[in-house]
Amino acid sequence: MLCKLHKENLKLFCLDDKQPVCAVCRDSKIHRDHNVRPLDKAAQEHREELKSKLKPLQDKLDSFRKSKLACAPNLQHIKNQAHHTEKHIKSEFEKLHRFLQDEEMKQIAAVKEEERKKRQMLNKTSDFVNNEIVQLSEKIKSILEDLATEDTSFLENYKATLERSEYEPKEAETESESLIDVAKHLGNLQFRVWKKMKDIVEYYPVILNPNTAHPRINLSHGLTEFVCQDRYEQFPQNPERFEHHLWVLGSEGFISGTHCWEVGVENNAEWALGVVTGDVKKRNFYSAGVWKSHYQNMTYGASASGGSTTILRLNKGLQRIRVQLDWDHGHISFSDPITGHNLKTFSNSFKGRVYPYFCNQCDLYPLKILPEVTFVSVEQSG
């Protein structure tokens, strides 16, 4: 190829202007002080430079292609999640609908029963009054007839007539609450029904996050209990899910305050539970913050990251275990809620969000988040 200015062969490459030049160009005022390389060597060097820059782009392209391939199973999984979630929501609302329908029937039945009793009472009173009217009418008629007789006959019957005139009819028995107590049936109706709902509605302080569950973990529909299974569930890859530990995290992390939850562990052969720092997925298991109590090889223990395991010597097996987290003061405690015995307390200055974590390696008995006892109270104003 010839130089457009000097019609000489382009055998050189100006490194400063990054363009091919001829020998005349090199000696010209424009390129005289520039760095110039032979064209073939410059081409080889720049090819190597571009190859080195091309590799990150190719790696990124491969990454995007993998992401694209992952989109299809993710889309299907999202669709399945939405379907199962919608189905469970409908099931839960059906329970509430049945409860409300039953309560409606009970409330209406109570009104009808009171109506029946009040009508029965009123009919009884009406019958009594009618009977008294008949008797009084007959006595008055008899007295009037005696009054109309001639004197001798009147006086002969006077004593009997006087007795009839001194008749004292009984007063009709009337109830003070003869009408339906409408206020009893309608007063705070919605509140009273809502208050009764706590008998069928349970509150769980921790809900498990299915997006973090290891593929061998089988979660309940309510996301409050799980067992370990031999079969691996087919899930698309997502950064939250644990692949190497049979773990599942709570759906809500804590960054302040005090929190408490109880877990049923009865008959379970191998489990661990506690709290972990939010970056546990990004860091090595042993360098992340993990505070736990566990049961393994028929031995109870408790440990924290970087520390040795404390063997817990108990007189009898645990049926449930309580976890108490005081984030602000840096305490995490494990205790037996049945006996009130404190098993172990760890102290640590928490720096970020921590999550409840659970591990169950038993395929026969689940770990169960236990519901809390709820109360409904009314605060009086003034």
C-alpha positions as CSV (number, residue, x, y, z in Angstrom):
1,M,0.0,0.0,0.0
2,L,1.4,3.5,-1.0
3,C,1.4,6.6,1.1
4,K,-1.3,9.0,-0.1
5,L,1.1,12.0,0.3
6,H,4.4,10.7,-1.0
7,K,3.4,7.7,-3.1
8,E,6.0,5.7,-1.2
9,N,5.5,2.2,0.3
10,L,4.1,2.2,3.9
11,K,6.8,0.3,5.7
12,L,6.7,2.0,9.1
13,F,4.1,2.7,11.9
14,C,4.0,5.8,14.0
15,L,3.3,4.8,17.6
16,D,2.3,8.4,18.6
17,D,-0.3,8.9,15.8
18,K,-1.1,5.2,15.5
19,Q,-1.0,5.2,11.7
20,P,1.2,3.7,9.0
21,V,3.8,6.1,7.4
22,C,6.4,6.0,4.7
23,A,10.1,6.8,5.0
24,V,9.5,10.4,3.8
25,C,6.7,10.8,6.4
26,R,9.1,9.7,9.1
27,D,11.6,12.4,8.2
28,S,9.0,15.1,7.8
29,K,8.3,17.8,10.4
30,I,5.1,16.1,11.4
31,H,6.6,12.7,12.5
32,R,10.3,13.7,13.0
33,D,10.1,13.5,16.8
34,H,7.7,10.5,17.0
35,N,8.4,6.9,17.9
36,V,8.3,4.8,14.7
37,R,8.4,1.0,14.4
38,P,8.8,-1.3,11.4
39,L,5.3,-2.1,10.1
40,D,5.5,-5.8,10.5
41,K,6.7,-5.6,14.1
42,A,4.2,-3.0,15.0
43,A,1.4,-5.1,13.5
44,Q,2.5,-8.2,15.5
45,E,2.8,-6.2,18.8
46,H,-0.6,-4.5,18.3
47,R,-2.2,-7.8,17.4
48,E,-1.0,-9.3,20.7
49,E,-2.3,-6.2,22.5
50,L,-5.8,-6.6,20.9
51,K,-5.8,-10.3,21.7
52,S,-5.2,-9.6,25.3
53,K,-8.0,-7.0,25.3
54,L,-10.3,-9.4,23.4
55,K,-10.1,-12.2,26.1
56,P,-12.1,-10.3,28.8
57,L,-14.7,-9.4,26.2
58,Q,-15.0,-13.1,25.1
59,D,-15.2,-14.1,28.8
60,K,-18.0,-11.6,29.3
61,L,-19.7,-12.8,26.2
62,D,-19.6,-16.4,27.5
63,S,-21.0,-15.1,30.8
64,F,-23.9,-13.4,29.1
65,R,-24.6,-16.5,27.1
66,K,-24.7,-18.6,30.3
67,S,-27.0,-16.0,31.8
68,K,-29.2,-16.3,28.8
69,L,-29.3,-20.0,29.1
70,A,-30.2,-19.7,32.8
71,C,-33.1,-17.3,32.0
72,A,-35.3,-20.1,30.6
73,P,-35.3,-22.4,33.7
74,N,-35.5,-19.3,35.9
75,L,-38.6,-18.1,34.0
76,Q,-40.2,-21.6,34.4
77,H,-39.2,-21.7,38.1
78,I,-40.7,-18.2,38.7
79,K,-43.9,-19.4,36.9
80,N,-44.0,-22.5,39.2
81,Q,-43.4,-20.4,42.3
82,A,-46.2,-18.1,41.3
83,H,-48.6,-21.0,40.7
84,H,-47.8,-22.8,44.0
85,T,-47.9,-19.5,46.0
86,E,-51.3,-18.5,44.4
87,K,-52.6,-22.0,45.2
88,H,-51.5,-21.8,48.8
89,I,-52.9,-18.3,49.2
90,K,-56.3,-19.5,47.9
91,S,-56.2,-22.5,50.3
92,E,-55.4,-20.2,53.3
93,F,-58.2,-17.8,52.4
94,E,-60.6,-20.7,52.0
95,K,-60.0,-21.6,55.6
96,L,-60.7,-18.0,56.6
97,H,-63.9,-18.0,54.4
98,R,-65.1,-21.2,56.1
99,F,-64.4,-19.7,59.5
100,L,-66.3,-16.5,58.7
101,Q,-69.2,-18.5,57.2
102,D,-69.4,-20.7,60.3
103,E,-69.3,-17.6,62.5
104,E,-72.0,-15.9,60.4
105,M,-74.2,-19.0,60.9
106,K,-73.5,-19.1,64.6
107,Q,-74.3,-15.4,65.0
108,I,-77.6,-15.7,63.0
109,A,-78.5,-18.8,64.9
110,A,-78.0,-17.0,68.2
111,V,-80.3,-14.2,67.0
112,K,-83.0,-16.7,65.9
113,E,-82.7,-18.6,69.3
114,E,-83.2,-15.4,71.2
115,E,-86.1,-14.5,68.9
116,R,-87.7,-17.9,69.7
117,K,-87.3,-17.5,73.4
118,K,-88.6,-13.9,73.4
119,R,-91.6,-14.9,71.2
120,Q,-92.3,-17.9,73.5
121,M,-92.2,-15.7,76.5
122,L,-94.4,-13.1,74.9
123,N,-96.9,-15.7,73.8
124,K,-97.0,-17.1,77.4
125,T,-97.7,-13.6,78.7
126,S,-100.4,-13.1,76.1
127,D,-102.1,-16.4,77.0
128,F,-102.1,-15.4,80.6
129,V,-103.5,-12.0,79.9
130,N,-106.3,-13.5,77.7
131,N,-107.2,-15.9,80.5
132,E,-107.4,-13.1,83.0
133,I,-109.5,-11.0,80.6
134,V,-112.0,-13.9,80.3
135,Q,-112.2,-14.4,84.1
136,L,-112.5,-10.7,84.9
137,S,-115.2,-10.2,82.2
138,E,-117.2,-13.1,83.6
139,K,-116.9,-11.8,87.2
140,I,-117.8,-8.2,86.2
141,K,-120.8,-9.5,84.2
142,S,-122.0,-11.6,87.2
143,I,-121.6,-8.6,89.5
144,L,-123.5,-6.3,87.2
145,E,-126.3,-8.9,86.9
146,D,-126.5,-9.1,90.7
147,L,-126.7,-5.3,91.0
148,A,-129.7,-5.4,88.6
149,T,-131.7,-7.8,90.8
150,E,-134.5,-6.7,93.2
151,D,-133.4,-5.9,96.8
152,T,-134.2,-9.2,98.5
153,S,-132.4,-11.3,95.9
154,F,-129.5,-8.8,95.8
155,L,-129.0,-8.9,99.6
156,E,-129.4,-12.7,99.7
157,N,-126.5,-13.0,97.2
158,Y,-124.6,-10.0,98.6
159,K,-122.0,-12.0,100.4
160,A,-121.1,-14.1,97.3
161,T,-121.2,-11.1,95.1
162,L,-118.9,-9.2,97.5
163,E,-116.4,-12.0,97.4
164,R,-116.4,-11.9,93.6
165,S,-115.8,-8.2,93.6
166,E,-112.8,-8.6,95.9
167,Y,-111.0,-10.8,93.4
168,E,-107.4,-9.7,92.8
169,P,-106.2,-10.7,89.4
170,K,-102.5,-11.7,89.2
171,E,-100.2,-9.3,87.4
172,A,-98.8,-10.5,84.1
173,E,-95.1,-11.6,84.5
174,T,-93.1,-9.3,82.3
175,E,-89.3,-9.7,81.7
176,S,-87.2,-6.6,82.0
177,E,-85.5,-7.6,78.7
178,S,-88.6,-8.5,76.7
179,L,-87.0,-7.4,73.4
180,I,-84.1,-8.8,71.5
181,D,-80.8,-7.5,72.8
182,V,-79.7,-6.1,69.4
183,A,-76.6,-4.4,70.9
184,K,-75.4,-7.8,72.2
185,H,-75.5,-9.2,68.7
186,L,-74.3,-6.2,66.7
187,G,-72.0,-4.5,69.2
188,N,-68.3,-4.8,68.1
189,L,-69.3,-7.7,65.9
190,Q,-66.3,-7.6,63.6
191,F,-63.9,-7.1,66.5
192,R,-65.4,-10.1,68.4
193,V,-65.1,-12.3,65.3
194,W,-61.6,-11.1,64.6
195,K,-60.6,-11.8,68.2
196,K,-61.9,-15.4,67.9
197,M,-59.8,-15.8,64.7
198,K,-56.7,-16.2,66.8
199,D,-57.9,-19.7,67.6
200,I,-57.4,-20.7,64.0
201,V,-54.7,-18.2,63.0
202,E,-51.1,-18.7,64.1
203,Y,-48.2,-16.3,64.2
204,Y,-44.7,-17.6,63.5
205,P,-41.8,-15.3,64.4
206,V,-39.6,-16.8,61.7
207,I,-40.6,-17.7,58.1
208,L,-38.1,-19.8,56.1
209,N,-36.9,-18.4,52.8
210,P,-37.3,-21.2,50.1
211,N,-34.9,-19.3,47.8
212,T,-32.0,-20.1,50.2
213,A,-32.9,-23.8,50.8
214,H,-30.4,-26.5,49.8
215,P,-31.9,-28.7,47.0
216,R,-32.3,-31.6,49.4
217,I,-34.4,-29.6,51.8
218,N,-38.2,-30.3,51.6
219,L,-40.1,-27.3,53.0
220,S,-43.7,-27.3,54.2
221,H,-46.3,-25.2,52.4
222,G,-46.4,-22.8,55.3
223,L,-42.6,-22.4,55.2
224,T,-42.3,-23.2,59.0
225,E,-40.8,-26.7,59.0
226,F,-38.6,-28.9,56.8
227,V,-37.0,-32.3,56.5
228,C,-33.9,-33.6,54.7
229,Q,-34.6,-35.8,51.7
230,D,-32.4,-38.0,49.5
231,R,-33.7,-36.5,46.3
232,Y,-32.3,-33.3,45.0
233,E,-35.0,-30.8,43.9
234,Q,-34.3,-29.3,40.5
235,F,-33.8,-25.5,41.0
236,P,-32.3,-23.0,38.7
237,Q,-29.1,-21.4,40.0
238,N,-29.5,-18.4,42.1
239,P,-27.0,-16.6,44.3
240,E,-29.0,-17.0,47.5
241,R,-29.3,-20.8,47.5
242,F,-26.9,-23.0,49.6
243,E,-25.4,-25.7,47.5
244,H,-22.8,-27.2,49.9
245,H,-24.6,-27.0,53.3
246,L,-28.0,-28.4,54.2
247,W,-29.1,-25.0,55.3
248,V,-32.1,-22.7,54.9
249,L,-32.3,-19.1,56.3
250,G,-35.1,-17.1,57.7
251,S,-36.7,-14.7,55.3
252,E,-36.1,-11.7,57.5
253,G,-32.7,-10.5,58.7
254,F,-32.2,-8.4,61.8
255,I,-30.1,-5.3,62.2
256,S,-31.4,-4.0,65.5
257,G,-33.6,-4.9,68.5
258,T,-34.4,-8.1,70.3
259,H,-35.9,-11.2,68.7
260,C,-36.9,-14.6,69.9
261,W,-38.1,-17.8,68.3
262,E,-38.5,-21.5,69.3
263,V,-37.8,-24.6,67.3
264,G,-39.2,-28.1,67.8
265,V,-36.4,-30.6,67.6
266,E,-38.0,-33.6,69.3
267,N,-36.8,-37.0,68.0
268,N,-34.6,-35.3,65.4
269,A,-31.2,-37.2,65.0
270,E,-29.0,-34.4,63.7
271,W,-29.7,-30.7,63.5
272,A,-28.1,-27.3,64.0
273,L,-29.6,-23.8,64.3
274,G,-28.7,-20.3,65.3
275,V,-27.9,-17.1,63.4
276,V,-25.5,-16.2,60.6
277,T,-24.2,-13.0,59.2
278,G,-25.8,-11.8,55.9
279,D,-22.6,-12.3,54.0
280,V,-22.3,-16.0,54.8
281,K,-22.8,-16.9,51.1
282,K,-20.0,-14.6,49.9
283,R,-17.4,-15.7,52.5
284,N,-15.9,-18.9,53.6
285,F,-18.1,-20.8,56.1
286,Y,-15.5,-20.6,58.8
287,S,-14.7,-16.9,58.3
288,A,-18.4,-15.9,58.2
289,G,-20.2,-15.2,61.5
290,V,-22.1,-18.3,62.7
291,W,-23.5,-18.8,66.2
292,K,-25.2,-22.1,66.6
293,S,-26.5,-24.9,68.9
294,H,-26.5,-28.4,67.5
295,Y,-27.1,-32.1,68.1
296,Q,-24.9,-34.6,66.4
297,N,-23.8,-38.2,67.2
298,M,-26.1,-38.1,70.3
299,T,-24.2,-35.1,71.7
300,Y,-25.5,-31.5,72.2
301,G,-23.1,-28.7,71.6
302,A,-22.8,-24.9,70.9
303,S,-20.2,-23.0,69.0
304,A,-19.3,-19.7,67.4
305,S,-17.1,-19.0,64.3
306,G,-13.5,-19.2,65.2
307,G,-14.1,-20.9,68.6
308,S,-14.2,-24.4,69.9
309,T,-17.4,-26.3,70.5
310,T,-18.9,-26.4,74.0
311,I,-20.3,-29.8,74.8
312,L,-23.8,-29.4,76.5
313,R,-24.4,-32.0,79.1
314,L,-28.2,-32.4,79.6
315,N,-30.1,-34.7,81.9
316,K,-32.7,-35.4,79.1
317,G,-33.1,-34.8,75.4
318,L,-34.4,-31.4,74.2
319,Q,-37.9,-31.2,72.8
320,R,-37.6,-27.6,71.7
321,I,-35.0,-24.9,71.8
322,R,-35.4,-21.2,72.2
323,V,-33.1,-18.7,70.4
324,Q,-32.9,-15.2,71.8
325,L,-31.1,-12.5,69.9
326,D,-30.2,-9.1,71.4
327,W,-28.6,-7.4,68.4
328,D,-28.1,-4.0,70.2
329,H,-26.2,-5.5,73.1
330,G,-24.5,-8.3,71.1
331,H,-26.0,-11.4,72.8
332,I,-27.3,-14.6,71.3
333,S,-28.7,-17.2,73.8
334,F,-29.9,-20.8,73.5
335,S,-32.2,-22.2,76.2
336,D,-34.6,-25.0,76.9
337,P,-38.1,-23.2,77.1
338,I,-39.6,-26.1,79.0
339,T,-37.2,-26.1,81.9
340,G,-36.0,-22.5,81.5
341,H,-32.4,-23.8,81.6
342,N,-29.9,-21.6,79.7
343,L,-27.8,-23.7,77.4
344,K,-25.3,-21.2,76.1
345,T,-24.9,-17.5,75.6
346,F,-22.5,-15.9,73.1
347,S,-21.4,-12.3,73.1
348,N,-20.4,-10.5,69.9
349,S,-20.6,-7.0,68.5
350,F,-22.7,-7.4,65.5
351,K,-21.7,-5.2,62.5
352,G,-24.5,-6.0,60.0
353,R,-27.7,-7.9,59.3
354,V,-27.9,-11.4,60.8
355,Y,-30.4,-14.1,59.8
356,P,-31.9,-17.1,61.6
357,Y,-30.4,-20.3,60.1
358,F,-31.4,-23.9,60.3
359,C,-29.8,-27.2,59.3
360,N,-31.6,-30.6,59.4
361,Q,-29.9,-33.8,58.3
362,C,-32.6,-36.0,59.5
363,D,-35.1,-37.5,57.0
364,L,-37.6,-38.8,59.5
365,Y,-38.4,-35.8,61.8
366,P,-38.7,-32.2,60.8
367,L,-37.3,-29.1,62.4
368,K,-40.4,-26.9,63.2
369,I,-40.6,-23.2,63.8
370,L,-43.1,-23.0,66.7
371,P,-46.0,-20.5,66.7
372,E,-46.1,-17.8,69.4
373,V,-49.0,-17.4,71.8
374,T,-51.0,-14.3,70.7
375,F,-53.2,-12.1,72.8
376,V,-55.8,-9.5,71.8
377,S,-56.2,-6.6,74.2
378,V,-57.9,-3.2,74.1
379,E,-56.2,-0.1,75.4
380,Q,-58.7,2.3,77.0
381,S,-58.2,5.9,76.1
382,G,-58.3,8.7,78.7
